[in-house]
């Protein structure tokens, strides 16, 4: 199946034993961020003497890259990605870019975060790492005492306690205490750092609103373009197909009318040709109507229409449908065409022997999963079939996620907002 990932999958959570080393790495990064903080603060007043302009154009992207690295790393502790709410320059040019940087609130929030991260973030991460390292240290403490010269590890706590190889085992309970504290608080400390970072690196409410308005504007523009392209396709199909055949039909009927008296045999042949043209034109019109709104969808609902699609595939397709009613017509149509396009791609590209479709309704959303056991592995191609699905779903604030390793299988996960109150219980919404 030709596949594309258009929506980022949720970040993976870090294994427990990997967290102390990540914490240590974050603590080191926190102190390195002080340099970016100093350069960012110094570059702003230097704008007056023009030195700060190139300095700012270098430091701010570096600070944003530094912040984006933390957004990616800390997402594993939050279980969700931290958005990057940066403004884009409306026009090209160095001065316009500089103006956008200086007027973007997130620029100053990043600078504040650099300082906060160097103090609080460093403390939280280092404390989490030290608890684990203390556990390891006291766990191997007797071994260290036995292999090192006297006085190196035999006088811990500033010489207040003197131990030998055998008495060093008495300090091993400290490892257990450190482990228990780390087990209880280690991950919480890292999560506290992640929440602290999200409060400054994540979008504010006004930024979220602005991002949402921008998404809706882009979605609306794409929907308008898609509808315009669809109208052009319908006009082209009518002009090149049914209209041309109907024009030929009219000419054949006119010629047959003239020849019916003097050459009945030739007139009959023209009538036969006209009848065939009429049948072809009618078939093309039916295909065109199916492309706009399939009759099976109107008559049998999404359940019956999807099962009809499955029956038309050259291999076995299992369908599971569990929706307590019939979605609104626009949502139903979008879901049908999304599933149809997925199956079409499966037939064309996947070399699959079986496929499956699962449609459910949970959490006020219509969930659709289309999978196959084919070869998988593909890249995003703007203008392709699945890109069209993503655009179609985006018009309804829906999402598309595709998981397709190179050896398969492929799983396409689609979601459409659909409130329970909008579902209609009709005879056609049952199992077809």
Secondary structure, 3 states (H helix, E strand, C coil): CCCCCCCCCCCCCCCHHHHHHHHHHHHHHHHHHHHHHHHHHHHHHHHHHCHHHHHHHHHHHHHHHHHHHHHHHHHHHHCCCCCCCCCCCCCCCHHHHHHHHHHCHHHHHHHHHHHHHHHHHHHHHHHHHHHHHHHHHHHCHHHHHHHCCCCCCCCCHHHCCCCCCCHHHHHHHHHHHHHHHHHHHHHHHHHHHHHHHHHHHCCCHHHHHHHHHHHHHHHHHHHHHHHHHHHHHHHHHHHHHHHHHHHHHHHHHHHHHHHCCCCHHHHHHHHHHHHHHHHHHHHHHHHHHHHHHCHHHHHHHHHHHHHHHHHCCCCEEEEEEECCCECCHHHHHHHHHHHHHHHHHHHHHHCCCEEEEEEEEECCEEEEEEEECCCCCCCCCCCCHHHHHHHHHHCCCCEEEEEECCCCCEEEEEEEECCHHHCECCHHHCCC
